Amino acid sequence: KTGYVTLDTGFVNTGSCQSAITYIDGDAGILRYRGYPIEQLAQNSTFLETSYLLIYGELPTTEQLTAFDSSIRHHTLLHEDMKRFFDGFPRDAHPMPVLASAVNALSTFYQDNLNPTDPAGVDLTTIRLMAKLPTIAAYAYKKSIGQPFLYPDNSLGTVENFLRMTFGFPAEPYEVNETARAALDLLLILHADHEQNCSTSTVRTVGSAQANMFASIAAGINALSGPSHGGANQAVLEMLENIHRSSDDVDGFVKRVKNREEGVRLMGFGHRVYKNYDPRAALVKKMADDVLTKLGVSDPLLDIAMELEQHALSDDYFIERKLYPNVDFYTGLIYKALGFPNRMFTVLFALGRLPGWIAQWREMMQDPAFKISRPRQIYTGPGERDYVGVGNR
Ligand code: SDX
């Protein structure tokens, strides 16, 4: 049943629910989407196929995947008025609030299909979000660098189209690099769902009030932007760059973390559920060296990251607290090698997590037992007291 109230660390921790989408065993470091181990999906699947699995519950047949792909390709375009929407933001706007605002604004263009209890409207909104989020993400990037938008090209698949809209340029042809496409496709699979994390719980909470899917996903994007959550991939790169730039070596930085200096945390480490190595981090670490080598990129930050990991994994402070690398620790190094600036990293996390948010929102809406989310509390304020006039305070 949804809405369990459990007392945990002294707070009323609600929102526990039943779900058939993703299984995590934090102690064993296990992650499965609809029962399929993440390692097998990483090895054999594609982001689109994994998205279908998460949203509809089964791996698609060839016909189903072709139809899903074709539907998405034919909804990638934004309404022309949506293009003007980006003009309202300052050039140096962070792309995450732009992404959240644009997704929320999408609901104003599709007012006939917003009813969360109408299966046809929910299916159409599912396709529209899967198709348009990459376009919005690419436009947010183009806006930030003052380059013209490129319209989507429906002859390309989701990931290629996104890379082309992001890095392509009207003045010259753009060829998608296969290494980059394969690397991004895999990273999107690894981010596709993660049971009831902060942003997914936010999507469920907003949706539980019968808010439409655009509004719920926009709320999830905002939750993801926090550095404790999806914003960590950008914070990891900034941490590595600071170590590289400063006289501080890895040992010195680790000492500052252990001394709990204000605001100094080992970003990309630790997890509320994984008290073992995050299986996604292991897969990303494995591919990092290979992708950077294939792209001909040599980045000293990768060596710093590996040294930092080695140091932490052998240090009692981190061992006692069961702090291991999480999915955000190595991903930024690959995103950077693909040409993305630090500020786009969390946008890429959102692109990957979208099918998971949609699947979780749909599951909740289809659950006859679900009710509006209404957490309770342990009241710690003053007992009853009488009003005192301002002259007597
Ligand atoms: C994601 O939930 C999900 O599934 C999220 C996610 C997903 O796919 O959706 O996996 C994606 O958000 C990954 C996490 C990305 N965030 C970071 O990398 C930021 C750095 N990590 C920390 O802020 C922290 O580890 C959290 C937020 C991830 C988890 O926090 P918890 O479980 O609440 O842990 P805590 O704050 O209670 O810490 C327990 C102890 C504390 O020490 P003590 O005060 O008990 O002595 O560990 C320490 C913390 O100070 N600690 C860290 C640390 N993380 C925890 N110390 C140094 N560096 C860190 N990163």
Boltz pocket constraint, residues with backbone or C-beta under 6 A from the ligand:
constraints:
  - pocket:
      binder: B
      contacts: [[A, 191], [A, 193], [A, 194], [A, 196], [A, 197], [A, 198], [A, 227], [A, 228], [A, 229], [A, 230], [A, 232], [A, 257], [A, 264], [A, 265], [A, 266], [A, 267], [A, 268], [A, 269], [A, 270], [A, 271], [A, 272], [A, 273], [A, 321], [A, 323], [A, 326], [A, 327], [A, 328]]
      max_distance: 6.0
